[in-house]
């Protein structure tokens, strides 16, 4: 997760915004496309994003990352609105 977080920050530094999807990181920042159905990436308002994995129940699992670093799962719903 932290590796993907760094890739996203590097993408923004080069392009001025976060990618619409993780597939846009390929091949410029990573050779193979990031394919994992348990990884959730969404852009949100204020030039931010949320990045987390889902547990076996399909719920968000920590760490939940944003452009500013780690956030609490309880704040996830607020960011997605």
Residue pairs with C-beta under 8 A, 6 or more apart in sequence:
1 39
1 51
1 52
1 53
1 63
1 65
2 63
2 65
4 22
4 25
4 34
4 39
4 41
4 51
5 51
5 65
7 25
7 29
7 30
8 18
8 19
8 25
8 41
8 49
8 51
8 67
9 67
10 29
11 18
11 19
11 24
11 25
11 28
11 29
12 18
12 47
12 67
14 28
17 47
18 43
18 47
18 48
18 49
18 67
19 25
19 43
20 43
21 41
22 33
22 34
22 39
22 41
23 33
23 34
25 33
25 34
26 32
26 33
26 34
36 53
38 53
38 54
39 51
39 52
39 53
39 54
40 50
40 51
40 52
40 53
40 54
40 60
41 49
41 50
41 51
42 49
42 50
42 80
43 49
44 50
44 66
44 79
44 80
47 67
48 66
48 67
48 68
48 79
49 66
49 67
50 64
50 65
50 66
50 71
50 76
50 79
50 80
51 64
51 65
51 66
52 60
52 61
52 62
52 63
52 64
52 65
52 73
52 76
53 60
53 61
54 60
54 61
55 61
60 73
60 76
62 70
62 73
63 70
64 70
64 71
64 72
64 73
64 75
64 76
65 71
66 79
71 79
